Amino acid sequence: MSQEDHKLRQRIRYRHVEKIYKDLEELGYHDNDPLKVTDLITLDQWHYFGLEPVDAAIKLLDVREGARVLDVGAGIGGASRYLAHKTKCHVTAAELLPDNHRVGQDLTSRCGMTGSVKHVCGDIITTELGKQEFDHVMSFQVILYVEDKPRLFRQLYDSLKPGGTIFFEEFYRLKDVENSDEQAALDFFLLCVNTMPTQQDYKQLLEDAGFQVTVHDNSDAYSEYTHGRWENWDQQRDKYVRLYGEDMVDGWLKLIVTTKKLCNEFGLVGGGRFLARKV
Ligand SMILES: C[S@@+](CC[C@H](N)C(=O)[O-])C[C@H]1O[C@@H](n2cnc3c(N)ncnc32)[C@H](O)[C@@H]1O
């Protein structure tokens, strides 16, 4: 798939980027009002389990004041801002889509954090990351979308200082696909790539790039989370339609039902955390 097609498919999935402004309005904020990071944290984390994996990254990476951190696929910058706020480190928030990037920049600026969070826009594969620039790399549910994972891990390795560390939270495949229903759900979820690696595949890819790797499986939590999220959206559909409109809600529900099937009914997909050190 060409880079342009990849981008287009991502844009369709993340087309509701302006939702955060509706959510802020509900909280009583007006356009351009200054914001607090602590008000945003329930709204701007576009990955499972809210702040918990970001706190896990801070702890496992041992992020210190002044450290330089790259956030791969930063979305609207939720994890980047929280990390910089919590640890006083410097974050580069790298994001593919111009709309996500623009909203991320706006929120960072309104939080008064442009000195600690720098937003860059582009495909991570072609973004100039520099050599030995970062103490740490983090990423939350993004790497699945990158087609050339061997190249990505080699580039991230080169961008880290000696002894630097990477943390990422990611979906992985738990078994082989067994029938056409499972394949259709997986294809819809994968969006712009053909395959989902297993946990062992990811470990091997990281080791091939030169990293020393530890893995924390979290698949039971993925199963619980996706089921609970589906119940919530299914039961409260009318309320969400009133807030966000039918197109947005139906688009999300399709993804929410699919991930519930993949992580529960089919037992095909789980997820976990990878911690790796440059040696
Ligand atoms: C599930 S969202 C997670 C966003 C963010 N990490 C968070 O947790 O709030 C995935 C993000 O990855 C971005 N993305 C996908 N492919 C990318 C690529 N090749 N380079 C940079 N970002 C990418 C998407 O545009 C989207 O914003």
The ligand as an ORCA input file, in Angstrom:
! r2SCAN-3c Opt
* xyz 0 1
  C      -4.696      4.549     18.576
  S      -4.097      6.116     18.104
  C      -3.034      6.390     19.518
  C      -2.642      7.830     19.696
  C      -1.765      8.113     20.916
  N      -0.626      7.232     20.975
  C      -2.555      7.985     22.192
  O      -2.438      6.927     22.805
  O      -3.292      8.912     22.565
  C      -2.934      5.748     16.803
  C      -2.232      6.978     16.216
  O      -1.127      6.539     15.431
  C      -0.986      7.422     14.335
  N      -0.164      6.748     13.300
  C      -0.522      5.675     12.537
  N       0.468      5.345     11.682
  C       1.482      6.223     11.915
  C       2.768      6.422     11.332
  N       3.196      5.645     10.340
  N       3.555      7.430     11.798
  C       3.108      8.234     12.820
  N       1.885      8.093     13.405
  C       1.085      7.115     12.965
  C      -2.442      7.666     13.920
  O      -2.572      8.774     13.083
  C      -3.105      7.834     15.290
  O      -3.079      9.160     15.720
*
